[in-house]
Amino acid sequence: MPARATKKSENLVRAVGHRRAGRPRAATAAARIYSDLRAEMVSLRRRPGEAISEAEIALSYGVSRTPVREAILKLSDEGLVEIFPQSGIFVARIPLAALPEAIVIRKALEETTTRLAAERATASQILSLRSILERQREAEIARDSDTFHHADEAFHATIAEMAKYPGIWKLIQQVKIHVDRYRRLTLPQSGRMTQVIAEHVTILSAIEAHDPSRAGIAMEKHLERLLADIAATQNINPEFFD
């Protein structure tokens, strides 16, 4: 093969290699931005209705707009972002009509995992749940709703692990994304954290007693309260709901 052709081939291979090497970096940036923005929206650090600037996000991460746009499109698919070509990009408001169905789906799935957890829980797993409850009590005293929410997630995830069906919790997380945003609005309400802890204590007591029926009923009642509180929470923060 002529030297010129060989050189050209080498350059082509090198260029392709650069493109392949660059794509994972772009994909990693998009994944990181998506994860951060999603957490900010679910935690309400970015409020429903708030405008989003691709340029500002790109600047803060030191990247081009491409990974930011990829992250925004993924968030749009999840219903967390609304894109209006002539107006801009905004954090989506919480879809009121979608909440009851998501809560009912979650309730059905978690009633099952809680029953199984009561049958299968080990002593060390029960101690883990007790430790999580202590974190919630500490967060309540500190009025730290972020820590309280994360401990709440850990409580329910641990129950799914006890049931030996952690994949069910992953499915629930996909279903309850808007429910989480709504739940964040309930936590600052007077007495709400105390109530959640009391309900968790009842669930844990039934699991520790290895009583599947009582455990399942306790979880159902715990999650049904989310349905009962929708209207009151909407009245307090009407601008966050659609």
C-alpha positions as CSV (number, residue, x, y, z in Angstrom):
1,M,0.0,0.0,0.0
2,P,1.4,3.5,-0.9
3,A,2.7,5.5,2.1
4,R,0.2,8.3,1.4
5,A,-2.7,5.8,1.6
6,T,-1.3,4.2,4.7
7,K,-1.0,7.6,6.4
8,K,-4.6,8.4,5.4
9,S,-5.8,5.2,6.9
10,E,-4.0,5.8,10.1
11,N,-5.5,9.3,10.4
12,L,-9.0,7.9,9.8
13,V,-8.5,5.3,12.5
14,R,-7.2,7.9,14.9
15,A,-10.2,10.2,14.1
16,V,-12.7,7.5,14.7
17,G,-10.9,6.6,17.9
18,H,-11.2,10.2,19.1
19,R,-14.9,10.3,18.4
20,R,-15.4,7.0,20.2
21,A,-13.4,8.3,23.1
22,G,-15.3,11.6,23.2
23,R,-18.8,10.1,23.2
24,P,-18.5,8.4,26.6
25,R,-17.4,11.6,28.1
26,A,-20.4,13.4,26.6
27,A,-22.7,10.6,27.7
28,T,-21.2,10.8,31.2
29,A,-21.7,14.5,31.4
30,A,-25.3,14.1,30.2
31,A,-26.0,11.4,32.8
32,R,-24.5,13.5,35.6
33,I,-26.5,16.6,34.6
34,Y,-29.7,14.6,34.3
35,S,-29.1,13.0,37.7
36,D,-28.4,16.3,39.4
37,L,-31.3,18.2,37.8
38,R,-33.7,15.3,38.5
39,A,-32.7,15.4,42.2
40,E,-33.2,19.1,42.3
41,M,-36.6,18.9,40.8
42,V,-37.8,16.0,43.0
43,S,-36.5,17.7,46.1
44,L,-38.2,21.0,44.9
45,R,-34.9,22.9,45.0
46,R,-36.0,23.7,41.5
47,R,-39.6,24.7,41.9
48,P,-42.5,23.7,39.6
49,G,-42.9,26.5,37.0
50,E,-39.3,27.7,37.4
51,A,-37.5,28.5,34.1
52,I,-34.4,26.5,33.1
53,S,-31.5,28.0,31.2
54,E,-29.5,25.5,29.1
55,A,-26.8,28.1,28.7
56,E,-26.4,28.6,32.5
57,I,-26.4,24.9,33.2
58,A,-23.8,24.3,30.4
59,L,-21.6,27.1,31.9
60,S,-21.9,25.7,35.5
61,Y,-20.7,22.2,34.3
62,G,-18.1,23.5,31.9
63,V,-19.7,21.6,28.9
64,S,-21.4,22.4,25.6
65,R,-25.1,22.6,25.4
66,T,-25.3,19.1,23.8
67,P,-25.2,17.0,27.0
68,V,-27.5,19.6,28.7
69,R,-30.0,19.2,25.9
70,E,-29.8,15.4,26.2
71,A,-30.5,15.6,29.9
72,I,-33.4,18.0,29.4
73,L,-35.0,15.7,26.8
74,K,-34.8,12.8,29.2
75,L,-36.4,14.8,32.0
76,S,-39.1,15.9,29.5
77,D,-39.8,12.2,28.8
78,E,-40.3,11.7,32.5
79,G,-42.7,14.6,32.7
80,L,-40.4,16.7,34.9
81,V,-39.7,19.3,32.3
82,E,-41.9,21.2,29.8
83,I,-40.4,22.5,26.6
84,F,-42.1,25.4,24.8
85,P,-40.2,26.3,21.6
86,Q,-41.2,29.9,21.6
87,S,-41.2,30.5,25.4
88,G,-38.4,28.4,26.9
89,I,-37.9,25.4,29.2
90,F,-39.7,25.1,32.6
91,V,-39.9,22.7,35.5
92,A,-43.2,20.9,35.1
93,R,-45.9,21.4,37.7
94,I,-47.1,18.4,39.6
95,P,-49.8,16.6,37.6
96,L,-52.6,16.3,40.0
97,A,-54.6,13.8,38.0
98,A,-51.6,11.4,37.9
99,L,-51.1,11.2,41.7
100,P,-53.9,8.8,42.7
101,E,-53.0,6.2,40.1
102,A,-49.3,6.3,41.1
103,I,-50.1,6.0,44.8
104,V,-52.5,3.1,44.2
105,I,-49.8,1.3,42.1
106,R,-47.2,1.9,44.8
107,K,-49.6,0.8,47.6
108,A,-50.3,-2.5,45.8
109,L,-46.6,-3.3,45.3
110,E,-45.5,-2.3,48.7
111,E,-48.3,-4.2,50.4
112,T,-46.8,-7.3,48.8
113,T,-43.2,-6.6,49.7
114,T,-44.2,-5.8,53.3
115,R,-46.0,-9.1,53.7
116,L,-43.0,-10.9,52.3
117,A,-40.6,-8.9,54.5
118,A,-42.6,-10.0,57.6
119,E,-42.1,-13.6,56.6
120,R,-38.4,-13.3,55.7
121,A,-36.9,-10.6,57.9
122,T,-33.7,-11.4,59.7
123,A,-32.7,-9.9,63.1
124,S,-30.0,-7.8,61.5
125,Q,-32.4,-6.4,58.9
126,I,-34.9,-5.5,61.6
127,L,-32.0,-3.7,63.4
128,S,-31.4,-1.8,60.2
129,L,-35.0,-0.6,60.0
130,R,-34.7,0.5,63.7
131,S,-31.6,2.5,62.8
132,I,-33.4,4.2,59.9
133,L,-36.3,5.1,62.2
134,E,-33.8,6.7,64.6
135,R,-32.4,8.8,61.7
136,Q,-35.9,10.0,61.0
137,R,-36.5,10.9,64.6
138,E,-33.3,12.9,64.6
139,A,-34.3,14.6,61.4
140,E,-37.7,15.5,62.8
141,I,-36.0,17.2,65.8
142,A,-33.7,19.1,63.5
143,R,-36.6,19.9,61.2
144,D,-34.4,18.5,58.4
145,S,-36.9,17.5,55.7
146,D,-34.2,16.4,53.2
147,T,-32.6,13.9,55.7
148,F,-36.0,12.8,56.7
149,H,-37.0,12.1,53.1
150,H,-33.8,10.2,52.4
151,A,-34.3,8.0,55.5
152,D,-37.9,7.4,54.5
153,E,-36.7,6.1,51.1
154,A,-34.2,3.9,52.9
155,F,-36.9,2.5,55.1
156,H,-39.1,1.4,52.2
157,A,-36.1,0.2,50.1
158,T,-34.9,-2.0,53.0
159,I,-38.4,-3.6,53.2
160,A,-38.1,-4.5,49.5
161,E,-34.7,-6.0,50.2
162,M,-36.1,-8.0,53.2
163,A,-38.7,-9.4,50.8
164,K,-35.9,-10.4,48.4
165,Y,-37.5,-8.3,45.7
166,P,-35.3,-5.2,45.4
167,G,-36.3,-4.8,41.8
168,I,-39.8,-4.0,42.9
169,W,-38.5,-0.9,44.7
170,K,-36.7,0.2,41.5
171,L,-40.0,-0.1,39.7
172,I,-41.8,1.9,42.4
173,Q,-39.2,4.6,42.0
174,Q,-40.1,5.0,38.4
175,V,-43.8,5.2,39.2
176,K,-43.7,7.6,42.1
177,I,-41.6,10.4,40.7
178,H,-44.4,13.0,40.9
179,V,-45.6,11.5,44.2
180,D,-42.2,12.3,45.7
181,R,-42.5,15.9,44.7
182,Y,-46.0,16.1,46.3
183,R,-44.7,14.3,49.4
184,R,-41.9,16.9,49.8
185,L,-44.7,19.5,50.2
186,T,-46.4,17.5,53.0
187,L,-43.3,17.1,55.2
188,P,-43.1,20.7,56.5
189,Q,-46.8,20.5,57.5
190,S,-47.3,20.5,61.3
191,G,-47.2,17.0,62.7
192,R,-46.5,15.3,59.4
193,M,-43.1,13.9,60.3
194,T,-44.4,12.7,63.7
195,Q,-47.2,10.9,61.9
196,V,-45.0,9.2,59.4
197,I,-42.7,7.9,62.2
198,A,-45.7,6.5,64.1
199,E,-46.9,4.7,61.0
200,H,-43.4,3.3,60.3
201,V,-43.2,2.1,63.9
202,T,-46.5,0.2,63.3
203,I,-45.1,-1.4,60.2
204,L,-41.8,-2.3,61.8
205,S,-43.6,-3.8,64.8
206,A,-45.6,-6.1,62.5
207,I,-42.5,-7.1,60.6
208,E,-40.7,-7.9,63.8
209,A,-43.6,-10.0,64.9
210,H,-43.4,-11.9,61.6
211,D,-47.1,-11.1,61.0
212,P,-47.6,-10.7,57.2
213,S,-51.3,-9.7,57.4
214,R,-50.8,-7.0,60.0
215,A,-47.7,-5.7,58.2
216,G,-49.5,-5.5,54.8
217,I,-52.4,-3.7,56.4
218,A,-50.1,-1.2,58.2
219,M,-48.3,-0.4,54.9
220,E,-51.6,0.1,53.1
221,K,-52.9,2.5,55.7
222,H,-49.5,4.4,55.7
223,L,-49.7,5.0,51.9
224,E,-53.4,5.6,51.8
225,R,-52.8,8.8,53.8
226,L,-51.0,10.2,50.7
227,L,-54.3,9.9,48.9
228,A,-56.2,11.6,51.7
229,D,-53.8,14.6,51.9
230,I,-53.7,15.6,48.2
231,A,-56.5,18.2,48.3
232,A,-55.1,19.8,51.4
233,T,-51.6,20.0,50.0
234,Q,-52.9,21.5,46.8
235,N,-54.8,24.2,48.7
236,I,-51.6,25.2,50.5
237,N,-49.4,25.3,47.3
238,P,-51.8,25.7,44.4
239,E,-49.1,27.2,42.1
240,F,-47.1,23.9,42.2
241,F,-49.9,21.8,40.7
242,D,-51.3,21.4,37.3
